[in-house]
Amino acid sequence: MLLQTDRLLLIPCTSESIALAQDQSYEIGPHTQAYVEELKEDSSLLGWGVWFVIHKDSNTIVGDIGFKGKADKEQSVEVGYGIMPTAQNQGYATEAVNELLKWAFTWEQVKKVVAECLVDNGPSIKVLEKLNMSRVKTVDNMIKWELNKN
């Protein structure tokens, strides 16, 4: 499974792709390790967890994005993302998440994608606004966002 944009390749995290990340000294977070372990138990989770974002020209990982599991009973999935500091402010998060949203909406069981970010996270707010996500509410210091399938 592979998604691509003009500048990026998106590959879901698996035991094999983690090896690639480790070869590049990309820091694997606990969320990625947990997802790969869950994937070993349930292969239907492929794509519904972490994806690596790879810059095509340099073939290097510039970040990771993904979902926090399959669609829930409201037919909603939550997306999250992180781009390495050296690759920020180049549009990679917007480009990668946009491609992942398009992929998610090809599935019948997904009617809505949600996200959240801190109220003072300007760069993340910009990404979510560019993706045409709507602010739904603010809880404590987190803004909740959503995008419905057309």
Secondary structure as the mmCIF struct_conf table of DSSP 4:
data_model
#
loop_
_struct_conf.conf_type_id
_struct_conf.id
_struct_conf.beg_label_comp_id
_struct_conf.beg_label_asym_id
_struct_conf.beg_label_seq_id
_struct_conf.end_label_comp_id
_struct_conf.end_label_asym_id
_struct_conf.end_label_seq_id
STRN STRN1 LEU A 3 GLN A 4
BEND BEND1 ASP A 6 ARG A 7
STRN STRN2 LEU A 8 PRO A 12
HELX_RH_AL_P HELX_RH_AL_P1 SER A 15 ASP A 23
TURN_TY1_P TURN_TY1_P1 GLN A 24 SER A 25
HELX_LH_PP_P HELX_LH_PP_P1 TYR A 26 GLY A 29
HELX_RH_AL_P HELX_RH_AL_P2 PRO A 30 GLU A 41
HELX_RH_3T_P HELX_RH_3T_P1 SER A 43 LEU A 45
TURN_TY1_P TURN_TY1_P2 LEU A 46 GLY A 47
BEND BEND2 TRP A 48 GLY A 49
STRN STRN3 VAL A 50 HIS A 55
TURN_TY1_P TURN_TY1_P3 LYS A 56 ASN A 59
STRN STRN4 THR A 60 PHE A 67
BEND BEND3 LYS A 68 LYS A 70
TURN_TY1_P TURN_TY1_P4 LYS A 73 GLU A 74
BEND BEND4 GLN A 75 GLN A 75
STRN STRN5 SER A 76 ILE A 83
HELX_RH_3T_P HELX_RH_3T_P2 PRO A 85 ALA A 87
TURN_TY1_P TURN_TY1_P5 GLN A 88 ASN A 89
BEND BEND5 GLN A 90 GLY A 91
HELX_RH_AL_P HELX_RH_AL_P3 TYR A 92 ALA A 104
TURN_TY1_P TURN_TY1_P6 PHE A 105 THR A 106
BEND BEND6 TRP A 107 TRP A 107
TURN_TY1_P TURN_TY1_P7 GLU A 108 GLN A 109
STRN STRN6 LYS A 112 LEU A 118
TURN_TY1_P TURN_TY1_P8 VAL A 119 ASP A 120
HELX_RH_AL_P HELX_RH_AL_P4 GLY A 122 LYS A 130
TURN_TY1_P TURN_TY1_P9 LEU A 131 ASN A 132
HELX_LH_PP_P HELX_LH_PP_P2 MET A 133 MET A 133
STRN STRN7 SER A 134 VAL A 139
TURN_TY1_P TURN_TY1_P10 ASP A 140 ASN A 141
STRN STRN8 MET A 142 ASN A 148
#
